[in-house]
Amino acid sequence: LVLRLAGAHGRWAVSRLMRTMRKDREQVRTSIAAIRQWDFDNLVVTHGHNMKGGASERFADATKEL
């Protein structure tokens, strides 16, 4: 229920809460743009499910609204 309300249920996404907590939006955008330039297939996260294969595309999709 919490993840549904946060907009992150059943997918890898940045929650609504996390979007409201960022202080320097331009710096976040700059950092995200730099990470999108990296070529990576897998992503290990500290919570949720790790991504094996296609991680850079899924990361770009999850962060496109930031």
Salt bridges, closest charged atoms under 4 A:
GLU26 OE1 - ARG29 NH1 3.73
ASP61 OD1 - LYS64 NZ 2.83
